[in-house]
Amino acid sequence: MIKRISIVGCGWLGLPLAKSLLQDGYHVLGSRRELNALAELSDQGIEAYQLDLIPHIVSNDIRALLKCDLLLINIPPGRKTNTAEFHIAQIKALLLAAKQQQVKKILFISSTSVYGAQQGVVDEVTTRHAESTSGKALKHIEDELLNSRDFQASVLRFSGLVGGHRKPGRFLSGKTVSGPLSPINIIHRSDCIGLISQLIKRDVWGEQFNASADLHPSKQAFYSLAAEQLGLAPPNFVEGASSTKVITNQKIKASLAYQFHYPDPMKWLQANIQEAE
C-alpha cells in the first residue's frame, strides 16, 4: 500500500501535485535543486530535501528522500544541458540510488515528444520515432524503466502543458506560424494532477499512458483566441504543411475511469479562467 510518495522536481507541476496528494492523506516528500528553496515546500507540509543531478547526485540527504513507497520522477531534460546523454546520466544516477534504497515503485513523467512528428492518430502502440534531443532521452529512459526488473514502473506521457503561468496566448504571440489547420495536443495542469492521483489510487504499474485533452482544435483557432484574451498580438499564420498528429487519450480514460476537467481546450479559453501562477 502506498503511503509515502517522493516527488523529484517540485516546480510548476510537482508542487501543486504535492499539495493535492497531501490533501488525499499521503505523506509527501519533495525535492528542489537549491537548499534555499526548501522553505517553500516545508511551509506546505512537504518533507523537503535538496537534490541536484549534475549528473551525479548532490543532496543534503538522498537516503531520506528515497525512503518512500513510490518515487515520482518529474524532471524534464534541461535546456542548458541539452544533450540526451546528460539527461540519461541524471536519471540513471537517481535510479541507482533508488535501487540501493529499495524503492519498489516508480512513476516517470514523460512527454508525447517521444513520438516525433508522427501523423494521424497516435496511441500507446504507435512506434516512437523521437526526433528532438529531449524526446530521444525520454524514450531511452522509458525503455529502461519499462524493461527493468528492479522496479514496478509506469510511464505517463503528457502533451503540451498549460495552466498556471503557462498561458498559451504567450507561446506564439506575434510570431509567424505555418500549418494553421494543424490540430493541437495539450493538457491542463489540473488534469495532469488528476490523472497522476488516479493512477496512484488504482496502483497501476507496468503500463504506459498518453495524456492529452479530448478535443484538438486547430492551431489557428486556439492560439488566436489565447492571444486575444491576454491582449497580445495574435500569431501570423501562413500557409504550409499541416500536421495531422492527434494524441488520443482513450487508453488512460478507460484504464483509470477518468473524466477530464478540461476536455475542450477552446471552452477552457472561452471561460477565461483566472488561475494562480
N, C-alpha and C positions, 0 to 999 in steps of 0.2 A: 504493500500500500504506500502511495506517495504522500509524504508529509512535509519533507524538506526539499525545496527547489532552489537551485543555484542558477542565477541568470548572469551569464558573462556578457556584459555590454548593456548597461542601464542608461540608455540615451533616449532618443525620440520614441522608440517602441518599447524598449526594455523597462524604463521607469514606470510609465502608466500600466504596463503589464504587471509589474511587481506589485503596484498598488491594488490592482484588481485581484491578484492571487492572494494577497493579504486579506482582502475582504472575504474571499472564499474560504479562509481558515487555514491556509498553508503557512508554514514557516518559510520565509523567503530570504535568501542570501543574494547579494548582488555585488557587482564589481564596477569600478571606474578606473581609468588609467592613472589618474593623479590622486595622490593622498589628500590634497586639499579639497577634492570634490566629494569626499566620502560623507561629509556632514549632511549634504542634501539627501542622501539615501537614509542615513541614520534617523534624520528628523521624520522620515515617513514610516519608520518602524522596520526598515530593511536592515538586516545584519550585513554591514558594509565592509568590503575589502578592496585594497588596491591590487590591480592586475594590469600589467602591460606585457605585450608579446612583441619582442624586438629582434628576431622572432622567438628567442628563448624567453622563459618566464621570469618576469620581475614582479614580485609580490610581497606584501607585508605578512601574508600567511596563506599560502596556496593550499595547504592541507586543510585548514579550517573552511576555506571557501568551497572545497570539493567534498566536504562532509555532508553529502546530500543523497536523496533518493533519485533525483532527476537533475541532470545538467542540461541547461538550455543555452545553446551557443548562438549568440546573436551579434556577431562581429563581421560585417561585410568587408571585403577587400578594401584596403586603404588606397586613396588616390595618390598620396605622396610616395608610397612604396608600392607602385603599381606594377608589380610583377606577380605572375601566377605562383612562381616558386616561393616567393616570400610569404604569401598568404598560406600556402600549403604547409610551409615550415611552421608558421604560427600555430595552426590548428593541430599539427602533429605533436608539437610540444605540449599543447593543452591535453590532447588525448592520452599521451603517455602519462602525464600527471594524474589524469582521471583513472586510468587503469591501475596505477600504483595505489590510489586511494580507494580502489574497489567500487568505483561508480558503476552502476549497472545499466542505467537508462539515460539515453541522450536524445534530445530533440534539436535538430540542426535547422536553423533558419536559412534558407537558400533563396534563390531567385529564378524566375522563369527565363532569365537571360541564358540559362544553360541550354536552351533550345535554339539560340541563334535566330537568324532571320527565316524561320520556318514560314510556310504559307498554309492557309487553311486552318481547320480546327486542330488544336494541339491539346492532347491529353497525356495521361501518365504513361501510356505505351508508345508515344511518339519518340522516335530516336532523337537523342540530344546531340545537336551539332553546335556546340558552343563556339563562338567566334571571338568575342571580346576576351581580354585578359582576365577580367573578373569571372566571366562565365566559365572559362576553362578551369580556373582554380576551384570554383564551386563544384563543377562536375567531378573533378578529381576527388574532392573531399566527400561528396555524396557517395561515390562508388566505394571509397574506403570504409565509410560508416555502414552502408547497407550490406556490405560483404563481411563485416567484422564479426569475429567470434567472441570478442571481448565485451561487447555491449549489445543491449537491445536498443536499436536506434530507429527513429523515423525522421524523414526529411519533409519539410514544409516549404514550398516554393511560392513566394509572393510575387505578384505582378507589380506594376508601378504603384508606389506608395503615396497616399495623400492623407490629409488631416493634420490638425495642429498647425505648425509653422510651414508645413509642406503645402503651400497653396498653389494649385496648378495654374492659376492665372499668371503667375510669375515665370513659369517654366519657359514659355515660348513668346512672351510679350515682345513685340517689335521685331521679331526675327523672321527671316524668310524661310518658309517651311514648305516642303513638297509633300505630295501624297495626301491631299486634303480629305479624301474619302476613306483613308485607312481607318479601320476600327481601332479603338483604344482598349488597352487592357490595364485596368487599375483596380486597386482595393483600398478601402478606407481603414485607417488605423483601428477603429472600433471593431471592425470585422477581423482584423489580424488578431487582436486580443481575444475576441470571442472564439475564434477557431482554435487558437492555442489552448485556451481554457477547456474547451470541449474535448480536445484530443487528450489532454491530461486526465480529465474526469473519466473518459472511456478507456484509458490505459491502452491506447492503440500503438503498437510498435512493429517494426519490420515493414513499415509502409512508406510510400512516397505520395505526396499530395500536391496538386497545383491549386492556387487560390487566386481568383480574380472575381470581380463583381459579375452578376448575372448578365448584364447588358453591356453592349460595346458600341456606343455612339461613335460617329465619325470624329476624326481628329479636328476637323474644321469646326464642327458644331460645338464640341466640348470646349476646346481651348479659346474659341472666340468668346463664348459666354463667360468662361472663367476669367478672362482678362477684363471684360466689360464690368463684371461685378466688383473688381478691385480698382476700377477707374484707370486701367492701364491700356496702353496701345495694343490692339489685337495683333496676332501674328499676320504676316503677309503670306497668304497661301498661293502657291504657284502649281501649275500642272506638273505632274511627274508620276512615276510608277507608284501605285498604291499597294500597300501591304494588305494581305487578306488574313493575317495571323489573328486567330481568336483563341484565347486560353479558356478552356471550358472548366467549370468548377463542379461538374456533375458528380465526380467520384467523392470529393470531400463532403459535399452536401448529403449524399446518400449514406456515406460511411459514418458520419458524425451526427446525422439527423439535425443539421444546422440550417437555419434560415438567416440570410444576410440582413444586417441592419440597413445597409445602403446598397441594395441590389441594382439600382439605376443611377449611374453617375450624373445624368442630367437632372434628375429630380433632387439629388443632393445639392447640386449647384443652384437650382431654382429656389430651393428652400433657404438658400443664403445663410446656412447655419454658422453662427458665430462660435468659434471654438477656441479653447485655450491653446496658447503656443506650446 
